[in-house]
């Protein structure tokens, strides 16, 4: 990947990262140092690069989540773009209001980014998301999914996968519960753009953020973001463990095409086993061989 810097928003020459891609990434930092993120936080790294694509004419709307702490209290926020904090359940509704206000001021060019964790997306904020998607509100909604309520002490959410340790599932999650298929739920609303991504695959990541920026209506990206504390991994291994999620098929990189079909944007050349992915994290240490086989069969 050839990375070039200039003062403009990031642009790519291809939609997907098969083949050579020449990236132009703004050297302006819209996320400053001195924030409150833990070492290795996938959500903080992702935000930094999302803003490099969206640029300075962006308003971020954020419910209660890890990032509400990471950004810091006003007026000392780590973000150099406007940030609106909201109650847990209403981020999408608040973002709808921001968009309507911008439209009234004839400032439609400004991007409205709703940035929320899995708890505020899969669970508490789902009704507001459904409403915004049904109305085709012109916003980008990114769910950074670290697969539990990490901000409040690592409690289970409906994004928590089979067998994962959390403080509310100390023995590992019961296997009769599956992670909620958030992409299928959003797809039912006929969004303007829909994809999954992770910063561990930057070419794919940048292509999808750029494509969401260029689209209109309600746009949704499901972003896997490793949490070293909650996943029980070393902070320096956060990106590698995220790659294992993709290479094992646990978290496929996909995109909805113009025909409304969900298609993979990346196919691992040498797929690894689900067992290898699970073994990379302490949160899955109580998973049995039989349970691991269930995972593998679901993916295969």
C-alpha positions in Angstrom: 0.0 0.0 0.0 1.5 3.3 -1.1 0.4 6.1 1.3 0.6 9.7 0.3 -0.3 12.7 2.4 -1.8 16.0 1.5 -4.2 18.5 3.0 -7.3 17.0 1.4 -9.6 14.2 2.6 -8.5 10.7 1.9 -9.2 9.3 -1.5 -8.7 5.9 -3.1 -8.5 4.6 -6.6 -10.4 1.3 -6.0 -13.5 0.3 -4.0 -11.9 -2.8 -2.6 -8.3 -3.7 -1.8 -7.7 -6.3 -4.4 -4.8 -5.0 -6.5 -2.7 -2.0 -6.2 -4.2 1.0 -4.5 -2.8 4.5 -4.1 -4.0 6.3 -1.0 -4.0 10.0 -0.4 -4.5 10.7 3.3 -4.8 14.1 4.9 -1.9 14.8 7.3 -4.2 17.0 9.4 -5.0 15.2 12.7 -8.6 15.6 13.7 -8.1 13.4 16.7 -5.5 14.8 19.1 -3.1 13.1 21.4 -3.8 13.0 25.1 -7.1 11.2 24.8 -8.4 8.7 27.4 -8.2 5.4 25.3 -6.6 2.3 26.7 -3.4 1.1 24.9 -4.3 -1.0 21.9 -7.9 0.3 21.7 -9.2 -0.6 18.2 -12.0 2.0 18.5 -9.6 4.9 19.0 -7.4 4.0 16.1 -10.5 3.5 13.9 -11.9 7.0 14.8 -8.6 8.6 13.9 -8.7 7.1 10.4 -12.4 7.6 9.9 -11.9 11.3 10.4 -9.0 11.4 8.0 -11.5 10.2 5.3 -14.5 12.3 6.3 -12.5 15.5 6.9 -13.0 18.5 9.1 -16.6 19.3 7.9 -18.0 16.5 10.1 -20.2 16.6 13.1 -19.9 13.6 15.4 -22.9 12.4 17.5 -22.1 10.0 20.2 -24.1 8.2 22.9 -22.8 6.8 26.2 -20.0 4.4 25.3 -16.2 3.9 25.7 -15.7 6.8 23.3 -17.7 9.2 25.4 -14.9 8.8 27.9 -12.0 8.6 25.4 -13.0 12.0 23.9 -12.7 13.7 27.2 -15.0 16.4 28.7 -15.7 19.6 26.9 -14.0 22.0 26.2 -10.9 19.7 26.2 -12.2 17.0 23.8 -9.6 15.1 21.8 -11.6 15.6 18.6 -11.1 18.7 16.5 -14.6 18.5 15.0 -17.9 19.3 16.7 -19.1 16.5 19.1 -22.5 16.1 20.5 -22.9 13.7 23.5 -26.3 12.1 23.8 -28.1 9.7 26.3 -27.6 6.1 25.5 -30.7 5.4 23.5 -31.1 8.5 21.3 -27.9 8.9 19.2 -29.6 8.2 15.9 -32.5 10.4 16.8 -30.2 13.3 17.8 -28.2 12.8 14.6 -31.5 13.1 12.7 -32.0 16.5 14.3 -28.5 17.6 13.5 -29.1 16.7 9.9 -32.4 18.5 9.7 -30.8 21.6 11.2 -27.9 21.5 8.7 -30.4 21.1 5.8 -32.4 24.2 7.1 -29.1 26.1 7.0 -28.3 24.9 3.5 -25.2 23.1 4.8 -26.0 19.7 3.4 -22.3 19.1 2.5 -21.4 18.6 6.2 -21.2 15.0 7.2 -23.2 13.7 10.2 -21.4 10.8 11.8 -23.1 8.8 14.5 -20.5 6.8 16.4 -21.6 4.2 18.9 -20.6 1.0 20.5 -22.3 -2.4 20.2 -24.3 -1.7 23.4 -25.7 1.5 22.0 -26.4 -0.1 18.6 -27.3 -3.8 19.0 -29.3 -3.2 22.2 -30.2 0.2 23.8 -30.2 2.4 20.7 -31.7 -0.1 18.2 -35.2 1.6 18.0 -33.7 5.0 17.1 -31.5 3.4 14.5 -34.5 1.6 13.0 -36.4 4.9 12.8 -33.5 6.8 11.2 -32.9 4.1 8.7 -36.6 3.8 7.8 -36.7 7.6 7.2 -33.5 7.3 5.2 -31.9 10.1 7.3 -28.8 11.4 5.6 -26.1 10.2 8.0 -23.3 7.8 8.4 -23.8 5.4 11.4 -20.7 3.5 12.5 -20.9 0.9 15.2 -17.5 0.1 16.7 -18.2 -3.4 18.0 -15.9 -4.6 20.8 -18.5 -7.2 21.7 -19.5 -6.2 25.2 -20.3 -3.2 27.4 -16.6 -2.4 27.9 -17.0 1.1 29.3 -19.0 -0.1 32.3 -16.9 -3.1 33.2 -17.2 -5.7 30.4 -20.8 -6.9 30.6 -22.5 -9.0 28.0 -24.3 -7.4 25.1 -26.2 -9.0 22.3 -23.0 -8.6 20.2 -21.1 -10.8 22.7 -20.2 -14.0 20.8 -20.6 -17.7 21.8 -18.6 -18.7 24.9 -17.0 -15.4 25.6 -16.2 -14.4 29.2 -17.7 -11.2 30.6 -18.4 -10.1 34.1 -22.0 -11.1 33.6 -21.1 -14.4 31.9 -18.2 -15.6 34.1 -18.5 -19.2 32.9 -18.6 -18.2 29.2 -21.8 -17.4 27.4 -24.5 -20.2 27.0 -24.3 -21.6 23.5 -28.0 -21.3 22.8 -27.5 -17.6 22.3 -26.0 -16.3 19.0 -24.5 -12.9 18.3 -27.2 -10.6 16.8 -27.0 -10.2 13.0 -26.9 -6.5 12.9 -26.2 -6.2 9.2 -29.3 -8.3 8.4 -31.4 -6.0 10.6 -30.1 -2.9 8.9 -30.4 -4.4 5.4 -34.1 -4.9 6.0 -34.4 -1.1 6.0 -32.9 -0.7 2.5 -30.0 1.6 3.6 -28.0 3.8 1.2 -24.8 1.9 2.1 -24.1 -1.1 4.2 -20.7 -2.8 5.0 -18.5 -4.4 7.6 -14.9 -3.3 8.1 -11.9 -3.2 10.4 -8.9 -1.0 10.6 -6.8 -4.2 10.6 -7.4 -4.2 6.8 -6.8 -0.5 6.0 -7.3 -0.6 2.3 -10.7 -2.2 2.7 -11.5 0.2 5.6 -10.6 3.3 3.7 -12.5 2.2 0.6 -15.7 1.7 2.6 -15.5 4.9 4.6 -14.9 6.8 1.3 -17.8 5.0 -0.3 -20.1 5.7 2.6 -19.0 9.4 2.4 -19.9 9.6 -1.3 -23.3 7.9 -0.8 -26.5 9.4 0.6 -29.3 8.5 2.9 -28.8 6.2 5.9 -25.4 4.5 5.7 -24.2 1.9 8.2 -20.8 0.3 8.8 -20.3 -2.5 11.3 -16.7 -2.0 12.5 -14.9 -4.7 14.5 -12.7 -3.1 17.2 -10.6 -5.1 19.5 -10.6 -4.3 23.2 -7.5 -5.7 24.9 -9.0 -5.5 28.4 -12.3 -7.2 27.5 -10.8 -9.7 25.1 -7.9 -10.5 27.5 -5.2 -10.0 24.9 -1.9 -8.0 25.0 -2.4 -4.5 23.7 0.3 -4.9 21.1 -1.6 -7.9 19.6 -4.9 -6.1 19.1 -4.7 -5.7 15.3 -3.3 -9.2 14.8 -6.2 -10.7 16.8 -8.6 -8.7 14.7 -7.0 -10.0 11.5 -7.5 -13.5 12.9 -11.2 -12.8 13.2 -11.3 -12.1 9.5 -9.0 -14.8 8.3 -11.0 -17.4 10.3 -14.3 -16.3 8.8 -15.6 -15.2 12.2 -15.9 -11.6 11.0 -16.2 -11.5 7.2 -15.6 -8.3 5.3 -18.7 -7.6 3.3 -20.6 -4.9 1.5 -24.1 -4.6 0.1 -24.1 -4.2 -3.7 -26.5 -2.2 -5.9 -28.8 -5.3 -6.2 -29.2 -5.4 -2.4 -27.0 -8.5 -2.0 -24.4 -8.9 0.7 -21.1 -9.8 -0.9 -17.6 -10.4 0.5 -15.0 -7.8 -0.3 -12.2 -10.0 0.9 -11.6 -13.7 0.7 -8.8 -15.2 2.8 -6.2 -16.9 0.7 -5.1 -19.2 3.5 -8.0 -19.4 6.0 -7.2 -20.3 9.5 -9.3 -22.4 11.9 -11.8 -20.9 14.3 -9.8 -22.7 17.0 -6.8 -20.5 16.3 -8.8 -17.4 16.5 -10.4 -18.4 19.8 -7.1 -19.5 21.3 -5.7 -16.0 20.8 -7.9 -14.5 23.5 -8.3 -15.2 27.2 -12.0 -14.6 27.1 -12.5 -17.9 25.3 -10.3 -20.0 27.5 -13.3 -22.1 28.8 -14.6 -23.1 25.4 -14.6 -26.8 24.9 -13.6 -28.7 21.7 -17.2 -29.5 21.0 -18.2 -25.9 21.3 -15.3 -24.9 19.0 -16.6 -27.4 16.5 -20.0 -25.7 16.6 -18.3 -22.4 15.7 -16.4 -24.0 12.8 -19.5 -25.7 11.4 -21.5 -22.4 11.5 -18.9 -20.7 9.5 -18.2 -23.5 7.1 
